[in-house]
Every structure is written in structure tokens, then in C-alpha cells.
Amino acid sequence: MTEMNTPDSATALRDHFDNVEPGIRRRIAVQDPAIKEYLDGLLVRIAGHRGVEHPYLNAYRTTRLTPEQERLMYSECYYFFRHLPFYITGMAIKTRDEMILREIILNVADEVGGDPTHSVLFGDFLARLGIDKEHLDGYEPLEVTKRLNDGIRVLYTESPIHKALGALYADETMSSIMVSKINDGLANQGYDKDLRHFWQLHIDVEVGHSNSVFNAIAPYVGSPATREKFEEGAFEFLGLVERYWDGVQQLVGLEV
């Protein structure tokens, strides 16, 4: 794994997840302050990981892409995102804890319970960039993207539940930061808020999803053995994402 320095804004980061807008999933009250301190500390470690603070993502915020570079980036993103709600749902068979099941269901319901679903919103976004279903069906993603997708599937559907939740905690926390950077990049490209709606929507939604995982795992992380599995899942996930963005950077050819 590649951990970077703890961000100077660690307190602001924790506050961002503690103080959410109405309608966004909130954290449960944790009686033992050591539990919250541990989960907040892991939140900061996730946010400082190179998979989250990747040079490509940081450069994309202020560097314009050509239409072909943009087409490559978002074609790869499609193969990153497309099956995630199904994989998260697969976690449910790993537990008999109703709180864990509830939090998993809440996350998936956000993705597929509305009309239109988030996948439809993402498809509309791609279409407005000129990336249609015919192109995506014929597109061959990078090997690193395939490994990312399959690695997430294994983490969520074939791993012990506490390891799977660690991966999901990293996923949702990472996503809340990633979507903000992508939204900034699209704004820099000159796209208006209407086209960027999918990404703006997820800036707060993913914070709520991270909070759902906080709620699911909080009763269990008093155990060192559980913490070990939880962190193992988190940093395996982040390693996959780090290598994914390395591949996208090389494919797109963005100098950083």
C-alpha cells in the first residue's frame, strides 16, 4: 500500500463526515470514544493514500483534456463503476447482523432505488460527452481496470464480512473525495452544473455511504483481530485504485 502524509486538514475532514446536510446518512453515536477515534484515524489514512491523492486526479482538476483523452478517461471509469451496486449487495450474504444488512441496503438503495437510477444518470452524462453504449460495448478496458473490477468483486463477495466492510469504507470515503476532484476537472473543461449533476450529487451521497459503513462496523472494531481484517480490506481496495489511476494516467498521457 502507498500511504502518504496525514493531511493538515484532518480535523476538517473528520468534521465533514460528522456534520452532514439533511437527508445524508449520519453516523450513530458511539459510546466508546476510542472507537470513534480509531475510525476517524482510518478515515484520515484513507484520505491521504496515493490512490485518493493521486497525481492524475489532482492534475485533472486544473488541466484541460482533449476530447480523445476525455473519452479514454470516462470509458475506463465506466468499467470501474458499472457493477459496484451488485458487488455491494453480495456482501449481505456474509452477515446475519441486521445493522450491517441495513446499512448495506441503504447504500444500494441510494444507487438503484430512485428513478432514474444512478447508473442511468451516469449513462446520460457519458452520452452528453459523446460516449454512447455502442462505443462502450466495443471498448476494451485496460488490464488494470479489469483487475480493479475483479478485485473489488472478490473483496465484497468472497471475503469475510469485516474485510469486505473495510474495503467498502475505503471505497465510499475515497469516492466522496474523488467525485469532488472529477467535478472540478469537468468545471475546468467548461461543462456546466447540469452536465456535472451526476458528480455533484455524489459529493454528499458518498459521505453518507461512508457513514453507513462507520455505523455497520463500529460495534466490532474494539477487537484487534477485527481491526486487522478491516484495515486489510481497506488498503487492498486502495491499492487496486492506485494502480487503476496509474494505468489511466499512462493511457491518457497526462503529464503531472
KAVENMO-V665634 format. One record per backbone hydrogen bond with DSSP energy under -0.5 kcal/mol. CO is the residue of the C=O (numbers start at 0). NH is the residue of the N-H. If there is no record, write none. Layout:
co=CO nh=NH
co=CO nh=NH
This chain:
co=0 nh=2
co=1 nh=49
co=6 nh=9
co=8 nh=12
co=9 nh=13
co=10 nh=14
co=11 nh=15
co=12 nh=16
co=13 nh=16
co=13 nh=17
co=14 nh=18
co=17 nh=19
co=20 nh=23
co=28 nh=30
co=30 nh=32
co=31 nh=34
co=31 nh=35
co=32 nh=36
co=33 nh=37
co=34 nh=38
co=35 nh=39
co=36 nh=40
co=37 nh=41
co=38 nh=42
co=39 nh=43
co=40 nh=44
co=41 nh=45
co=42 nh=46
co=43 nh=47
co=44 nh=48
co=45 nh=48
co=47 nh=3
co=48 nh=51
co=48 nh=52
co=51 nh=53
co=53 nh=57
co=54 nh=58
co=55 nh=59
co=56 nh=60
co=58 nh=61
co=58 nh=62
co=61 nh=63
co=65 nh=69
co=66 nh=70
co=67 nh=71
co=68 nh=72
co=69 nh=73
co=70 nh=74
co=71 nh=75
co=72 nh=76
co=73 nh=77
co=74 nh=78
co=75 nh=79
co=76 nh=80
co=77 nh=81
co=80 nh=83
co=82 nh=85
co=82 nh=86
co=83 nh=87
co=84 nh=88
co=85 nh=89
co=86 nh=90
co=87 nh=90
co=88 nh=91
co=89 nh=92
co=90 nh=93
co=91 nh=94
co=95 nh=97
co=96 nh=100
co=97 nh=101
co=98 nh=102
co=99 nh=103
co=100 nh=104
co=101 nh=105
co=102 nh=106
co=103 nh=107
co=104 nh=108
co=105 nh=109
co=106 nh=110
co=107 nh=111
co=108 nh=112
co=110 nh=117
co=110 nh=118
co=116 nh=120
co=117 nh=121
co=118 nh=122
co=119 nh=123
co=120 nh=124
co=121 nh=125
co=122 nh=126
co=123 nh=127
co=124 nh=128
co=125 nh=128
co=125 nh=130
co=126 nh=129
co=129 nh=131
co=131 nh=135
co=132 nh=136
co=133 nh=137
co=134 nh=138
co=135 nh=138
co=138 nh=140
co=141 nh=145
co=142 nh=146
co=143 nh=147
co=144 nh=148
co=145 nh=149
co=146 nh=150
co=147 nh=151
co=148 nh=152
co=149 nh=153
co=150 nh=154
co=151 nh=155
co=152 nh=156
co=153 nh=157
co=153 nh=158
co=159 nh=162
co=159 nh=163
co=160 nh=164
co=161 nh=165
co=162 nh=166
co=163 nh=167
co=164 nh=168
co=165 nh=169
co=166 nh=170
co=167 nh=171
co=168 nh=172
co=169 nh=173
co=170 nh=174
co=171 nh=175
co=172 nh=176
co=173 nh=176
co=173 nh=177
co=174 nh=178
co=175 nh=179
co=176 nh=180
co=177 nh=181
co=178 nh=182
co=179 nh=183
co=180 nh=184
co=181 nh=185
co=182 nh=186
co=183 nh=187
co=184 nh=188
co=185 nh=190
co=186 nh=189
co=191 nh=195
co=193 nh=196
co=195 nh=198
co=195 nh=199
co=196 nh=200
co=197 nh=201
co=198 nh=202
co=199 nh=202
co=199 nh=203
co=200 nh=204
co=201 nh=205
co=203 nh=207
co=204 nh=208
co=205 nh=209
co=206 nh=210
co=207 nh=211
co=208 nh=212
co=209 nh=213
co=210 nh=214
co=211 nh=215
co=212 nh=216
co=213 nh=217
co=216 nh=219
co=216 nh=220
co=219 nh=222
co=222 nh=226
co=223 nh=227
co=224 nh=228
co=225 nh=229
co=226 nh=230
co=227 nh=231
co=228 nh=232
co=229 nh=233
co=230 nh=234
co=231 nh=235
co=232 nh=236
co=233 nh=237
co=234 nh=238
co=235 nh=239
co=236 nh=240
co=237 nh=241
co=238 nh=242
co=239 nh=243
co=240 nh=244
co=241 nh=245
co=242 nh=246
co=243 nh=247
co=244 nh=248
co=245 nh=249
co=246 nh=250
co=247 nh=251
co=248 nh=252
co=248 nh=253
co=252 nh=254
